[in-house]
């Protein structure tokens, strides 16, 4: 379990290179939520606490990332280019 908690932030930071700011906020929230969930859980429930924390952190991170530009959404065209337009 400790190895997973050490590898997750590294994997998220590498994957963040191709993600939008909202995706990055969701990934960061998920990693932080997993770490916090595992830290506050009992010894036998660390995996469940990490999973619940990751889910809650991902949702919170996505909402926070989306709120940075109210009324604007990020889209990708057929070539993978991102652009911002009204939702």
C-alpha positions in Angstrom: 0.0 0.0 0.0 2.8 2.4 0.8 4.4 1.8 -2.6 1.1 2.7 -4.3 0.9 6.0 -2.3 4.5 6.8 -3.4 3.9 6.0 -7.1 0.6 7.7 -7.5 1.9 11.3 -7.3 4.6 10.5 -9.7 2.2 8.9 -12.2 -0.2 11.8 -11.8 2.5 14.4 -12.4 3.8 12.6 -15.5 0.2 12.2 -16.9 -0.5 15.9 -16.1 1.7 17.0 -19.0 -1.2 16.4 -21.6 -4.1 17.4 -19.4 -6.2 20.5 -19.2 -6.1 22.6 -16.0 -9.4 21.0 -14.9 -8.0 17.5 -15.4 -4.9 18.5 -13.5 -7.0 19.8 -10.6 -9.0 16.6 -10.6 -5.9 14.4 -10.6 -4.3 16.5 -7.8 -7.5 16.3 -5.8 -7.7 12.6 -6.3 -4.1 12.0 -5.1 -4.5 14.3 -2.1 -7.8 12.7 -1.2 -6.3 9.2 -1.4 -3.4 10.2 0.8 -5.7 11.9 3.3 -8.3 9.1 3.3 -5.6 6.5 3.9 -4.0 8.6 6.7 -7.2 9.0 8.7 -8.5 5.5 8.3 -8.0 2.6 10.7 -5.2 0.1 10.0 -7.6 -2.5 8.4 -9.5 0.0 6.3 -6.7 2.0 4.7 -7.5 0.8 1.2 -11.2 1.7 1.5 -10.3 5.0 3.0 -7.9 5.8 0.2 -10.5 4.8 -2.4 -13.2 7.0 -0.8 -10.8 9.8 -0.4 -9.6 9.6 -4.0 -13.2 9.7 -5.3 -14.1 12.7 -3.1 -10.9 14.5 -4.0 -11.3 13.9 -7.7 -14.8 15.3 -7.7 -13.8 18.3 -5.6 -10.7 18.9 -7.7 -12.7 18.8 -10.9 -15.3 21.3 -9.6 -12.6 23.6 -8.3 -10.7 23.4 -11.7 -13.9 24.1 -13.6 -14.7 27.1 -11.4 -11.6 29.0 -12.4 -13.3 30.2 -15.6 -17.0 30.5 -15.0 -19.1 30.3 -18.1 -16.2 29.0 -20.2 -15.5 25.4 -21.2 -12.5 23.8 -22.7 -13.0 21.8 -25.9 -10.7 19.8 -28.2 -11.0 19.7 -31.9 -10.4 16.7 -34.2 -6.7 17.4 -34.2 -6.4 17.5 -30.4 -6.0 21.2 -30.1 -7.7 22.8 -27.1 -9.8 25.9 -27.3 -12.0 27.8 -24.8 -15.6 28.8 -25.7 -18.8 29.6 -23.9 -20.5 26.5 -22.5 
